[in-house]
């Protein structure tokens, strides 16, 4: 079992260097988003492609085997009051800027759709028109209840809050998908398979999380990974 630990993105750091150094200690380094520096989804939606850690992250991971990025999805932007065409354009512009000059051998991108089930069924698949334009690995992250439509999609990975939901109970479970298990403890994992990932249930947003929590959460993920090898 090799590279399976990553995170959703948000961190409580205010220091860019410290945030990136922390990210690089994960199996799959992830682009840090720092809400204290204006990187919340609501804020960067106003200026897509602008994140405090982006340029330094690209330099730090140049040549890496695999890295992870993430972006607010168009369905979530609809819930913030954006029109459909505008939401689509924001997500695509942000992703384009994240991917440009990101020189890793493999890029994994999560579309962040915490409120996917709150939009109409036809709007839940808005992201599909975006992901077909990029030849990278794709996943959707949901903090809320998973939606069955994800199992029928072209996505590689479904990321969800395993501390609250049992994804194995869904009728279309797996359907060839890899699962990113967002956990609080080992017992949250119902069926770990080769190719699956380990994350926290959601981002480490302040003030819920403090900087000193980062080490504890990474240790927890490593301990769970080790238990999967036993």
N, C-alpha and C positions, 0 to 999 in steps of 0.2 A: 504494500500500500504506500503510494508515493505522494504526489502533490494533490492534497485534498482540502487543506485548510485555507480559507480566505475570509473576507468580511464584506459586509454590504457597502460600506463607504464612509458614512459619517463618523467623525471622531471628535472628542472634546478638546483636542489640542488647539493652541493658538500659535504655536511655533511650527512653521512649515517643515523645517529640517527634521525636527523630532517626529512629526507625523509620518513623513516618508520613511524614516529609519524604522519606525514601528511597523509600517506596512511591509517593508522588505523582509521582515522576520517571519512572514507567513509563507506557506508553501507556494501560494499564488498571490504575489503582491497585488494590491488593489489601489486604485486612485483615491487618495484621501479627500474627503469633503469636510471642510471645517466651518460649521455653522457660525462659530464665533467670529470668523473672518468674512462672513457674508455668503457662504456656500450652501445655504439651505436651498431646497428645491424651488421654493417660492421665489427666492431671490435670483438664482442663476437663470430661471426661466425668463427673467426680464433682460438678461444679457447672456444669451446662450453662447457657450464656448469659453466663458470666463470663469475659471476656478483658481483659487489661490495656489494650489499645489501643482497645477497642470504642467507647466514648463519644466519645473524641477523634477517632477515624476518621470517625464519622458526622458530626461537625461539619465536619471538614476537606473531605469530599467532597460536601457538600450542594449539589445542583444540577449535579453532574457528569453527563456523557453516559452513562458506563458505569463500573461498579466491579465488583470481584470479591471474593467471600467464599468460605469453605471450611469444611467440617464433617466430623468423623469419621463414617463410615457405620455402619449397624447390623451389617453383616457383620463389620467389624473389631472392633466391640464384643463380638460373640459370641466372637471369638478371645481377647478379654481376660477372658472368664468371665461376661459378663452373659447373662441369659436373654433370649429373643427379644422378649418384650413390653417388657422394660425397655430393651433396646437400641434398639428402635423409638422409644420414648418419649424417650430421651435425645437422639437425633438430631433428632427433630421439635422438641423444646423448644429446643435450641440454635439451630437454624435460625430458628425463630420469633423468638427474641430478637435474632438478628443482623439479620434483615430489618426488624423493627419500627422505624419512624422512620429508616430508611436512605433518604434522599431523593435518590436518583440516578434519572436518566431510565430507565436500564436496569441490571439487576442480573444478574450471572453468578455462579452458585453451583456449586462443585465438591464432590461427595461424595467424601471421601477414603477409598478402600478398598484400601490397599496389599496386603492378603492375601486379596483376593476369591476367588482360585482355591483357597484352603485351606478354604473352607466348602462345605457340601453345595450341589448345584445349585439346590435350592429356596430356599436362603437367600441366593443371590447377587442376587436381585431384590427383597430386602426394601425397598430404597430407593424402589421405584416407588410404593408406597402413600403415601409422604411427599411426593414431588415434585409429585404431581397437585394438591396443595392450595395450591400457590404459583404465581402467574402470572409466572414469571421464566425466564431461560435456565438450562439445567441441563447439567452435565457430571459425569463420574466420573473421578477421578484414581487411577491405579495405578502404584506404583513397581515392582511385580512384573510377571510376564508377563501381557499383556493376555488377556482372556477373550472368546471369540466371542459370548457372550450380550450384550455391550455393543452390538454392531453391529445386533442385532435389537430393541434397546430404543427407548424414546421420547426418549432423550437427544439433545441438540443436539451435544455435544462429547465426545470421548474424549481424555483426557490420559494420556500414558504416557511411559516412559523410552526415548526414541529412541536413547540412547547404548548400550543393551543389546539392544533388540528391533527387528526390522524388521516394522512393522505391516502393510506392504503384502503380506506373504506369507500373511496370513490369508485364508481362503476368502471370508469375508463382509466383507472390507475395504471401508471407506467406508460403503456402504449409505446414502448420503445424509448421513453425519455429517461435521462439521468435526473436524479433528484439532488437538490442542494438542501440539506437538512439544517434548518435554523433551530438550534437547540439551546436549552438551559442545562440539561443533564443527559447522561448516556441513555436513560430510559425513554427519551423522546424519539429515539431512532427505532423505527419498527422493522425496517428491512434495508440494510445498507448493502449496495451492490458495487461492483467494480465500476469506476467512472463517476460515482456519486461524490458530492462535496460536503464539507462541514463549514457552517458559518454560525453566527449568532442569529436570533430570530429576526432582528432588524438592525438598523444602524445604531451606533453608540452616540446618540445625540445628547449634548448638554441641555439642561442641567441634570437630567436623569443620570448620566454617566460623568464621572470625573476622570482626570488624567490617571490617577492611581488605579482606577478600575481596569485600565487597558491591559496591564500585565496579568491581572487575575483572569480576565476573559481569554487571553491568549493561552495561558496555562491550562485553563479548562478545556479549550479546544484540543490542545496537544494531549492532555490526559485521556480524553475521549477517543482520539485517534489511536493512541497506544492500546486502549482497551479493545478496539476493533481488531487489533492484531493478535489478541490473546486467544 
